[in-house]
Amino acid sequence: MTNDAPVFAPALSPQEGAEAATALFREVFEAEPDGVWYAPGRVNIIGEHTDYNGGLALPIALPHRAHLALRRRDDRVVRLVSPQTREKIDVMDLDTIGPKGSPGEVEHWASYIAGVAWSLERDGFGDLPGFDAALVSCVPLGGGLSSSAALECSAAVAIDEVAHLGLAGPPEEPDDAGRARLVTNCVRTENEMAGAPTGGMDQSASLRCREGHALELDCRDGSVTHVPFDLAAEGLALLVIDTKAKHSLDDGQYGARRAACERAAEILGVELLADVAIEDLPGALERLAATDADDADELVKRTRHVVTEIDRTRRLVALLQNGRPLRGEKLAEAGRLMDASHESLRVDYECTCPELDVAVEAARAAGAHGARMTGGGFGGSAIALVDADAVHAVATAVADAYRREGFNPPAFLDAVPAAPAGRLA
């Protein structure tokens, strides 16, 4: 055993985030911002790779946020800076930017912010003003915790306010229909400007979650239900394990799985795999296996994961909504659903990696009630449902397992359901 304490990645307090973003803005642009807006990262409790298949997901917003100090301009120029790029301001023009692969392609992180304005203009809001913006984020990059969605959503609520679009409303009284429209624009930004073929779960969590609740999201119609999720009251905690195995949503692996799901749905004669009921799954898998397609085995596995994952999500939501404490057999069943989700992602969706599998196995061996990878996979983060007084012990066990395997040390986050995107100052 090592004596090294596990490293926890702290969240900036709202005041710290506002002050840091404002200070950077003043330093670089030598002016005062119109305000500071934020958007949280998210962690998904269950329901992975279901969003683009029209299924269910169950995310929470994290206290780790992207903070954006922004000032409206009188022209169409956008200037962006972050602590990592303070020596080189990204400058672009809303009249010339375009989607990935076009002459107006915007590079790197700037596409997630400038792209929101680009998308809103195509959603009928006319020519929007340019802006100067300074970004300070404590959402781990490449950790599968929606760092990119946090950028988009912080830009969305900021642009919404300074351009007087009237969509978001304040976090304490959100306009859900307006926020759903912002979600659509943030997803288009990620898909077309950044080239990542994601669904809308990440952006929905960042814009539509509620403090102290998980968000049951029906990804077919965008409807949401707020599910009470106060683990601390039950003596429990949700431990996030950032494996430090970085993932990228635009490297082809994510898109290949989405394409396989679309092919399977076409063969089965359904619009989306969510249309396959759990009781109809055996017959659907037989039909896929009987095709002469070279990827028949792949289609079987991808379909089996999606349909069973939607069912697992529905069952976990039912457990959380029945009003009884999350203890005893109810707690054990929640853990089994999380464990089964990870196994399905490992075997059928093939999107885990050694770092994720070791984290999950070590957490379970140290007493976690359930554990699974979360996010798109191929790296990123895992979560473990643990007793509150066992957080440090489980984190230490995972860190020790990483040391034995020769992996980079992981980091850990406390996952407490936080408020949705809004204005700080």
C-alpha positions as CSV (number, residue, x, y, z in Angstrom):
1,M,0.0,0.0,0.0
2,T,1.1,3.6,-0.6
3,N,0.9,6.4,1.8
4,D,0.2,8.9,-0.9
5,A,-3.2,10.5,-0.3
6,P,-5.6,10.4,-3.3
7,V,-5.9,13.7,-5.1
8,F,-9.3,15.4,-5.3
9,A,-10.0,18.0,-8.0
10,P,-11.7,20.9,-6.2
11,A,-14.5,22.9,-7.7
12,L,-14.2,26.7,-7.7
13,S,-16.8,28.3,-5.6
14,P,-19.1,30.7,-7.5
15,Q,-17.3,33.7,-6.1
16,E,-13.9,32.2,-7.0
17,G,-15.0,31.4,-10.5
18,A,-16.4,34.9,-11.1
19,E,-13.4,36.6,-9.7
20,A,-10.9,34.4,-11.8
21,A,-12.8,35.0,-15.0
22,T,-13.2,38.7,-14.4
23,A,-9.5,39.1,-13.5
24,L,-8.5,37.4,-16.7
25,F,-10.9,39.5,-18.8
26,R,-9.5,42.7,-17.2
27,E,-5.9,41.7,-17.8
28,V,-6.3,40.8,-21.4
29,F,-9.0,43.1,-22.7
30,E,-8.4,46.1,-20.3
31,A,-12.1,46.6,-19.7
32,E,-14.9,45.4,-17.5
33,P,-17.1,42.5,-18.6
34,D,-20.9,42.8,-18.9
35,G,-21.1,39.9,-16.5
36,V,-19.9,36.4,-15.7
37,W,-21.9,33.3,-16.7
38,Y,-21.3,29.7,-15.9
39,A,-22.3,26.2,-16.9
40,P,-21.6,23.0,-15.1
41,G,-20.1,19.8,-16.2
42,R,-22.1,16.7,-15.7
43,V,-21.8,13.1,-14.7
44,N,-24.2,10.4,-15.9
45,I,-25.4,8.0,-13.3
46,I,-26.7,5.5,-15.9
47,G,-27.9,5.5,-19.5
48,E,-24.8,5.6,-21.6
49,H,-24.8,5.9,-25.4
50,T,-28.6,6.0,-25.2
51,D,-29.0,9.7,-26.1
52,Y,-28.5,9.4,-29.9
53,N,-30.6,6.2,-29.9
54,G,-33.6,8.0,-28.5
55,G,-33.4,6.4,-25.1
56,L,-33.2,7.4,-21.4
57,A,-30.3,8.9,-19.5
58,L,-29.9,10.0,-15.8
59,P,-27.3,12.7,-15.4
60,I,-26.6,15.2,-12.7
61,A,-24.9,18.6,-13.0
62,L,-21.6,18.9,-11.2
63,P,-20.3,21.7,-9.0
64,H,-17.4,21.9,-11.4
65,R,-18.2,24.7,-13.9
66,A,-17.0,26.7,-16.9
67,H,-17.0,30.4,-16.0
68,L,-17.3,32.9,-18.9
69,A,-16.7,36.7,-18.4
70,L,-18.2,38.3,-21.5
71,R,-18.7,41.8,-22.9
72,R,-20.8,42.6,-25.9
73,R,-19.2,44.3,-28.9
74,D,-20.7,46.7,-31.4
75,D,-19.3,44.8,-34.3
76,R,-19.2,41.1,-35.4
77,V,-15.8,40.3,-34.0
78,V,-15.3,37.6,-31.4
79,R,-12.2,37.5,-29.2
80,L,-11.6,34.6,-26.8
81,V,-9.0,33.9,-24.2
82,S,-8.3,31.3,-21.5
83,P,-5.5,31.0,-18.9
84,Q,-3.8,28.5,-21.2
85,T,-4.0,30.9,-24.2
86,R,-3.5,34.3,-22.7
87,E,-0.5,35.0,-24.8
88,K,-2.5,34.4,-28.0
89,I,-6.1,35.7,-28.3
90,D,-8.3,33.8,-30.6
91,V,-9.9,36.3,-33.0
92,M,-12.7,35.5,-35.5
93,D,-15.6,37.2,-37.3
94,L,-19.2,35.9,-37.1
95,D,-19.6,36.8,-40.8
96,T,-17.0,34.3,-41.9
97,I,-16.9,31.4,-39.5
98,G,-18.4,28.1,-40.6
99,P,-18.7,24.4,-39.6
100,K,-15.8,21.9,-39.4
101,G,-14.3,21.2,-42.8
102,S,-15.4,24.5,-44.3
103,P,-13.2,27.5,-45.2
104,G,-14.5,29.2,-42.1
105,E,-13.6,26.3,-39.7
106,V,-12.9,27.5,-36.2
107,E,-10.1,25.5,-34.4
108,H,-9.9,24.0,-31.0
109,W,-11.9,25.2,-28.0
110,A,-12.9,28.4,-29.7
111,S,-15.4,26.5,-31.9
112,Y,-17.4,25.5,-28.8
113,I,-18.0,29.2,-27.9
114,A,-18.1,31.0,-31.2
115,G,-20.1,28.2,-32.7
116,V,-23.0,28.8,-30.4
117,A,-23.5,32.3,-31.9
118,W,-23.2,30.7,-35.4
119,S,-25.9,28.2,-34.6
120,L,-28.3,30.7,-33.0
121,E,-28.1,32.8,-36.1
122,R,-29.2,29.8,-38.1
123,D,-32.0,29.2,-35.7
124,G,-33.6,32.5,-36.8
125,F,-32.1,35.0,-34.4
126,G,-30.5,37.2,-37.1
127,D,-27.1,38.8,-36.9
128,L,-25.9,38.6,-33.4
129,P,-23.3,41.0,-31.9
130,G,-19.7,40.0,-31.5
131,F,-18.2,39.7,-28.0
132,D,-15.0,39.5,-26.0
133,A,-14.9,36.6,-23.5
134,A,-12.5,35.1,-21.0
135,L,-12.9,31.5,-20.0
136,V,-11.9,29.9,-16.7
137,S,-13.0,26.3,-16.2
138,C,-12.5,23.7,-13.5
139,V,-14.2,20.9,-15.4
140,P,-11.5,18.3,-16.1
141,L,-10.6,18.2,-19.8
142,G,-11.0,14.9,-21.5
143,G,-12.4,13.4,-18.4
144,G,-15.8,12.4,-19.9
145,L,-17.5,15.0,-17.7
146,S,-18.7,17.3,-20.5
147,S,-16.0,20.0,-20.4
148,S,-17.0,20.9,-24.0
149,A,-20.7,21.1,-23.3
150,A,-19.9,23.3,-20.3
151,L,-18.2,25.7,-22.7
152,E,-21.1,25.7,-25.1
153,C,-23.7,26.2,-22.4
154,S,-21.9,29.0,-20.7
155,A,-21.7,30.8,-24.0
156,A,-25.4,30.0,-24.7
157,V,-26.7,31.7,-21.5
158,A,-24.3,34.6,-21.9
159,I,-25.2,35.3,-25.5
160,D,-28.9,34.8,-24.7
161,E,-28.7,37.6,-22.1
162,V,-26.4,40.1,-23.9
163,A,-28.3,39.7,-27.2
164,H,-31.7,39.8,-25.4
165,L,-32.9,36.6,-26.8
166,G,-35.0,35.8,-23.8
167,L,-34.6,32.0,-23.8
168,A,-32.9,30.8,-20.6
169,G,-34.4,32.6,-17.7
170,P,-32.5,32.6,-14.3
171,P,-31.3,29.3,-12.8
172,E,-33.8,29.7,-9.9
173,E,-36.7,30.2,-12.4
174,P,-35.6,28.6,-15.6
175,D,-37.6,28.7,-18.8
176,D,-37.4,25.0,-19.7
177,A,-38.7,25.4,-23.2
178,G,-36.2,28.2,-24.0
179,R,-33.4,26.2,-22.4
180,A,-34.4,23.2,-24.5
181,R,-33.9,25.4,-27.6
182,L,-30.5,26.4,-26.4
183,V,-29.7,22.7,-26.0
184,T,-30.5,22.1,-29.6
185,N,-28.2,24.9,-30.6
186,C,-25.4,23.7,-28.4
187,V,-25.7,20.2,-29.8
188,R,-25.5,21.6,-33.4
189,T,-22.4,23.5,-32.3
190,E,-20.8,20.3,-31.1
191,N,-21.9,18.2,-34.1
192,E,-21.1,20.7,-36.9
193,M,-18.6,23.1,-35.6
194,A,-16.5,20.7,-33.5
195,G,-17.2,17.6,-35.5
196,A,-18.2,15.4,-32.6
197,P,-21.4,13.3,-33.3
198,T,-22.8,13.5,-29.8
199,G,-26.4,13.4,-28.6
200,G,-28.0,16.0,-26.4
201,M,-27.6,14.5,-22.9
202,D,-24.6,16.6,-21.9
203,Q,-26.1,19.9,-22.9
204,S,-29.4,19.0,-21.4
205,A,-27.8,18.2,-18.0
206,S,-25.8,21.5,-18.0
207,L,-28.8,23.7,-18.9
208,R,-31.8,21.8,-17.5
209,C,-30.7,20.0,-14.3
210,R,-31.9,21.1,-10.9
211,E,-29.9,21.3,-7.7
212,G,-30.3,18.2,-5.5
213,H,-31.9,16.2,-8.3
214,A,-30.9,13.9,-11.1
215,L,-32.4,14.6,-14.6
216,E,-34.4,11.8,-16.2
217,L,-34.0,12.7,-19.8
218,D,-36.1,11.1,-22.6
219,C,-33.8,11.7,-25.5
220,R,-36.5,11.0,-28.1
221,D,-38.7,14.0,-27.3
222,G,-36.4,15.9,-25.0
223,S,-38.8,15.7,-22.0
224,V,-37.4,15.7,-18.5
225,T,-38.3,14.6,-15.0
226,H,-36.4,15.9,-12.0
227,V,-35.7,12.9,-9.7
228,P,-34.6,13.6,-6.1
229,F,-31.0,12.5,-5.6
230,D,-29.8,13.4,-2.2
231,L,-27.2,10.7,-1.4
232,A,-25.8,12.6,1.6
233,A,-29.1,12.2,3.4
234,E,-28.8,8.5,2.9
235,G,-25.2,8.4,4.2
236,L,-23.9,7.7,0.7
237,A,-21.8,9.5,-1.9
238,L,-21.1,9.3,-5.6
239,L,-17.4,9.2,-6.2
240,V,-16.1,10.3,-9.6
241,I,-12.8,8.8,-10.7
242,D,-11.0,10.7,-13.4
243,T,-8.8,8.0,-14.9
244,K,-6.5,10.6,-16.7
245,A,-6.8,8.4,-19.8
246,K,-7.9,11.2,-22.1
247,H,-10.6,10.6,-24.6
248,S,-11.8,12.6,-27.6
249,L,-15.2,12.5,-29.1
250,D,-14.0,13.3,-32.6
251,D,-11.5,10.5,-33.0
252,G,-13.8,8.2,-34.9
253,Q,-14.6,5.6,-32.2
254,Y,-17.7,7.4,-30.9
255,G,-19.0,8.0,-34.5
256,A,-18.4,4.4,-35.5
257,R,-20.7,3.2,-32.7
258,R,-23.4,5.7,-33.5
259,A,-23.2,4.6,-37.2
260,A,-23.5,0.9,-36.1
261,C,-26.7,1.7,-34.1
262,E,-28.2,3.5,-37.1
263,R,-27.5,0.5,-39.3
264,A,-29.0,-1.8,-36.8
265,A,-32.2,0.3,-36.5
266,E,-32.5,0.4,-40.3
267,I,-32.3,-3.4,-40.5
268,L,-34.9,-3.8,-37.8
269,G,-37.2,-1.3,-39.5
270,V,-37.3,1.2,-36.6
271,E,-36.4,4.8,-36.5
272,L,-34.2,4.5,-33.4
273,L,-33.0,1.6,-31.3
274,A,-35.1,2.9,-28.4
275,D,-38.1,1.6,-30.4
276,V,-37.1,-1.9,-29.6
277,A,-38.8,-3.0,-26.4
278,I,-36.9,-5.1,-23.9
279,E,-39.3,-8.0,-24.4
280,D,-38.7,-7.9,-28.2
281,L,-34.9,-7.8,-27.8
282,P,-34.3,-11.6,-28.4
283,G,-36.1,-11.6,-31.7
284,A,-34.4,-8.4,-32.8
285,L,-31.0,-9.9,-32.0
286,E,-31.9,-13.0,-34.0
287,R,-32.8,-10.9,-37.0
288,L,-29.5,-9.0,-36.8
289,A,-27.5,-12.2,-36.4
290,A,-29.2,-13.7,-39.5
291,T,-28.1,-10.9,-41.8
292,D,-25.2,-11.5,-44.2
293,A,-23.6,-8.2,-43.2
294,D,-19.9,-8.4,-42.3
295,D,-20.6,-6.5,-39.1
296,A,-23.6,-8.6,-38.0
297,D,-21.9,-9.6,-34.7
298,E,-21.1,-5.9,-34.0
299,L,-24.7,-4.9,-34.6
300,V,-25.9,-7.5,-32.3
301,K,-23.7,-6.3,-29.5
302,R,-24.4,-2.6,-29.9
303,T,-28.1,-3.2,-30.0
304,R,-28.1,-5.4,-27.0
305,H,-26.3,-2.8,-25.0
306,V,-28.6,0.1,-26.0
307,V,-31.8,-1.8,-25.3
308,T,-30.7,-3.2,-22.0
309,E,-29.2,0.1,-20.9
310,I,-32.5,1.9,-21.5
311,D,-34.2,-0.8,-19.4
312,R,-31.6,-0.4,-16.6
313,T,-32.0,3.3,-16.6
314,R,-35.8,3.0,-16.3
315,R,-35.4,0.5,-13.4
316,L,-33.0,2.8,-11.5
317,V,-35.3,5.8,-11.9
318,A,-38.1,3.7,-10.4
319,L,-35.9,2.8,-7.4
320,L,-35.2,6.4,-6.8
321,Q,-38.8,7.6,-7.2
322,N,-40.5,5.1,-4.9
323,G,-39.9,7.2,-1.8
324,R,-38.1,4.6,0.3
325,P,-34.6,5.2,1.6
326,L,-31.8,3.9,-0.7
327,R,-30.8,1.1,1.7
328,G,-30.8,-2.6,2.0
329,E,-32.0,-4.5,-1.0
330,K,-32.9,-1.3,-2.8
331,L,-29.3,-0.1,-2.5
332,A,-28.0,-3.5,-3.6
333,E,-30.2,-3.4,-6.7
334,A,-29.0,0.1,-7.6
335,G,-25.4,-1.2,-7.3
336,R,-26.2,-4.3,-9.5
337,L,-27.7,-2.0,-12.2
338,M,-24.5,0.1,-12.2
339,D,-22.3,-3.0,-12.4
340,A,-24.4,-4.5,-15.2
341,S,-24.2,-1.2,-17.1
342,H,-20.4,-1.3,-17.0
343,E,-20.2,-4.9,-18.0
344,S,-22.5,-4.1,-21.0
345,L,-20.3,-1.2,-22.0
346,R,-17.2,-3.3,-21.7
347,V,-18.4,-6.4,-23.5
348,D,-21.1,-5.2,-25.9
349,Y,-20.3,-1.6,-26.6
350,E,-16.5,-2.1,-26.3
351,C,-15.9,1.4,-25.1
352,T,-14.0,1.0,-21.9
353,C,-10.2,0.8,-21.5
354,P,-7.8,-0.8,-19.0
355,E,-7.8,2.3,-16.8
356,L,-11.6,2.4,-16.6
357,D,-11.9,-1.4,-15.9
358,V,-9.2,-1.2,-13.1
359,A,-10.9,1.7,-11.5
360,V,-14.3,-0.1,-11.4
361,E,-12.8,-3.4,-10.2
362,A,-10.8,-1.7,-7.5
363,A,-13.7,0.4,-6.3
364,R,-16.0,-2.7,-6.0
365,A,-13.3,-4.6,-4.2
366,A,-12.9,-1.8,-1.7
367,G,-16.6,-1.9,-0.9
368,A,-18.4,0.2,-3.5
369,H,-22.1,-0.8,-3.8
370,G,-21.8,-0.4,-7.6
371,A,-19.4,1.2,-10.1
372,R,-19.3,1.9,-13.8
373,M,-17.7,4.0,-16.5
374,T,-19.5,7.2,-17.3
375,G,-19.5,9.4,-20.4
376,G,-18.5,8.4,-23.9
377,G,-15.8,6.0,-22.8
378,F,-12.4,5.1,-24.4
379,G,-10.9,6.9,-21.4
380,G,-12.5,9.5,-19.2
381,S,-14.1,8.8,-15.9
382,A,-15.8,6.2,-13.8
383,I,-18.2,6.5,-10.9
384,A,-18.7,4.5,-7.7
385,L,-21.7,4.5,-5.3
386,V,-20.1,4.3,-1.9
387,D,-20.8,4.9,1.8
388,A,-20.0,8.5,2.7
389,D,-17.5,7.5,5.3
390,A,-15.7,5.2,2.8
391,V,-15.0,7.8,0.2
392,H,-11.3,8.1,1.2
393,A,-10.8,4.4,1.5
394,V,-12.2,3.6,-1.9
395,A,-10.3,6.5,-3.5
396,T,-7.1,5.2,-1.9
397,A,-7.8,1.7,-3.1
398,V,-8.2,2.9,-6.7
399,A,-5.1,5.0,-6.5
400,D,-3.1,2.0,-5.2
401,A,-4.4,-0.2,-8.0
402,Y,-3.3,2.4,-10.5
403,R,0.2,2.5,-9.0
404,R,0.5,-1.2,-9.2
405,E,-0.6,-1.2,-12.9
406,G,1.8,1.6,-13.7
407,F,-1.0,4.0,-14.8
408,N,-0.9,7.8,-14.3
409,P,-2.4,8.7,-10.9
410,P,-6.1,9.3,-11.1
411,A,-8.0,12.3,-9.7
412,F,-11.3,12.2,-7.8
413,L,-14.3,14.5,-7.6
414,D,-17.2,14.8,-5.2
415,A,-20.4,14.5,-7.3
416,V,-23.1,16.6,-5.7
417,P,-26.1,17.5,-7.8
418,A,-25.6,21.2,-8.6
419,A,-27.6,24.1,-10.3
420,P,-27.9,24.5,-14.0
421,A,-26.2,27.2,-16.2
422,G,-26.8,30.8,-15.4
423,R,-25.4,34.2,-14.4
424,L,-23.0,34.6,-11.5
425,A,-22.2,38.3,-11.6
